[in-house]
Amino acid sequence: MKPKISIDTPISELTVRRYEKPYNLSRRELVRKLCLSIGILQPGDSRDVIVDLLYVMLEAKMESKVLSSEEITRLVIELRKAESLELNGVAGSNIRRQLKRLREVHIVEKVKNNYRITEFLGLKANFDEKIMKYMLPSILERVREYFDKVDEVFANKNEIKSMNANIEKNSSNVIKA
């Protein structure tokens, strides 16, 4: 029997970065900073088609339009040409992969093989509802569990005495009750 190999695949993941306040930015640069802020674009990454994809989806949201992946691909290509950007990453397979990433962070949803900004709501409403209320607290709780376990495993002698004293104190309070 082969030994079990642990795979370090996160159950969920959230990256957040803090940048300067959003003043005097072009629309595309504003979307780019948002993508950087929520970790779907890495600093210095030249493969930024996800910025144009989100831009196209936000434009469609303004008219409450749902788009197929083919329409999104066409619109992304048009936008990149208009911005004089290289057409790197505009293959349909990559657009679908980027759409999946936007779905994972609850920005975009798939409805009958078409895509839209989730429920045509504002991004902040989706962020507050999906990320702040559910995703972030569960991630932080699990990280806290890892901190607790590491402290327990790597405790020094004084910490062990303190933990044992707290356990004895708590158990005597339970007995009295």
C-alpha positions in Angstrom: 0.0 0.0 0.0 1.3 3.4 -1.0 1.6 6.1 1.7 -1.0 8.8 1.5 0.3 12.0 0.1 -1.2 15.2 1.5 -2.2 17.7 -1.1 -2.1 21.3 0.0 -5.2 22.4 -1.9 -7.1 25.1 0.1 -10.8 24.6 0.7 -11.3 28.3 0.1 -8.9 31.1 -0.4 -9.0 34.9 -0.1 -6.3 37.4 -0.9 -6.7 41.0 -0.1 -4.3 43.9 -0.7 -4.5 47.6 0.3 -3.7 50.2 -2.2 -4.0 54.0 -2.2 -7.5 55.4 -2.3 -9.2 55.3 -5.8 -8.8 58.9 -7.0 -8.4 60.1 -10.6 -8.2 56.6 -12.2 -9.4 55.7 -15.6 -12.3 53.2 -15.7 -9.9 50.4 -16.7 -7.3 51.3 -14.1 -10.0 51.3 -11.5 -11.1 47.8 -12.4 -7.4 46.8 -12.5 -6.8 48.1 -8.9 -9.9 46.2 -7.8 -8.6 43.0 -9.4 -5.2 43.5 -7.6 -7.0 44.3 -4.3 -8.9 41.1 -4.3 -6.1 38.9 -5.5 -7.4 37.9 -8.9 -4.5 39.8 -10.6 -1.0 39.6 -9.3 1.2 42.7 -9.0 3.4 43.0 -12.1 1.4 40.4 -14.0 1.3 41.3 -17.7 -1.4 38.7 -18.3 -4.2 41.0 -17.3 -7.1 39.8 -19.5 -9.2 39.3 -16.4 -9.2 43.1 -16.0 -10.8 43.5 -19.4 -13.2 40.6 -18.8 -14.5 42.2 -15.6 -14.7 45.5 -17.3 -16.8 44.0 -20.1 -19.1 42.3 -17.5 -19.5 45.6 -15.6 -20.5 47.4 -18.8 -23.0 44.6 -19.5 -24.4 45.0 -15.9 -25.2 48.6 -16.6 -27.7 47.4 -19.2 -28.7 44.3 -17.3 -27.3 42.1 -20.1 -26.2 38.5 -19.8 -23.4 37.4 -22.1 -22.2 34.1 -23.5 -18.5 33.3 -23.2 -18.2 33.8 -27.0 -19.7 37.3 -26.7 -17.4 38.1 -23.8 -14.4 36.9 -25.8 -15.4 39.2 -28.7 -16.0 42.2 -26.4 -12.7 41.6 -24.6 -10.8 41.5 -27.9 -12.5 44.7 -29.1 -11.7 46.4 -25.8 -8.0 45.3 -25.9 -7.7 46.6 -29.4 -9.3 49.9 -28.5 -6.8 50.2 -25.6 -3.9 49.2 -27.9 -3.1 46.2 -25.7 -1.7 42.9 -26.9 -4.2 40.2 -27.5 -2.5 37.8 -25.0 -4.9 35.5 -23.1 -8.0 36.1 -25.2 -8.5 32.5 -26.3 -11.9 31.2 -25.5 -10.5 28.5 -23.1 -8.7 31.2 -21.1 -11.7 33.5 -21.0 -13.8 30.6 -19.6 -11.0 29.9 -17.0 -11.0 33.6 -15.9 -14.8 33.5 -15.7 -14.5 30.5 -13.4 -12.1 32.6 -11.2 -14.6 35.4 -11.1 -17.3 33.0 -10.1 -15.2 31.6 -7.3 -15.0 35.1 -5.7 -18.8 35.6 -6.2 -18.4 38.4 -8.7 -19.9 36.6 -11.7 -22.5 33.9 -11.9 -23.5 31.5 -14.6 -27.2 31.5 -15.7 -28.1 28.9 -18.4 -24.7 29.0 -20.1 -24.5 32.8 -19.9 -22.7 35.0 -17.5 -23.6 38.2 -15.5 -22.4 40.1 -12.5 -24.0 38.2 -9.6 -27.7 39.1 -9.5 -26.9 42.3 -11.4 -26.1 43.8 -8.0 -23.3 46.2 -7.2 -20.0 44.6 -6.5 -19.9 46.1 -3.0 -23.3 44.4 -2.1 -22.0 41.1 -3.3 -18.7 41.6 -1.4 -20.6 42.4 1.8 -23.0 39.5 1.4 -20.8 36.7 0.2 -17.3 37.6 1.3 -17.6 39.6 4.5 -20.5 37.6 6.0 -19.6 34.0 5.0 -16.2 33.5 3.3 -14.0 35.7 5.4 -15.2 34.6 8.9 -14.9 30.9 8.0 -11.3 31.4 6.7 -10.3 33.5 9.7 -11.7 30.9 12.1 -9.7 28.1 10.4 -6.6 30.2 10.5 -7.2 30.8 14.2 -7.5 27.0 14.7 -4.1 26.6 13.1 -2.6 29.3 15.4 -4.1 27.5 18.4 -2.8 24.1 17.3 0.7 25.5 16.6 0.8 27.2 20.0 -0.3 24.0 21.6 2.3 21.8 19.9 5.1 24.3 20.3 4.2 25.6 23.8 7.1 26.3 26.3 7.0 24.9 29.8 5.5 28.0 31.4 2.7 28.1 28.8 1.9 24.4 29.5 1.7 25.1 33.3 -0.6 28.0 32.6 -2.8 25.9 30.2 -3.1 23.1 32.8 -4.0 25.6 35.5 -6.8 27.0 33.3 -8.1 23.5 32.6 -8.1 22.7 36.3 -9.9 26.0 37.1 -12.5 25.4 34.4 -13.1 21.8 35.5 -13.6 22.8 39.1 -16.1 25.5 38.1 -18.1 22.9 36.1 -18.1 20.5 39.2 -19.4 23.3 41.4 -22.2 24.1 39.0 
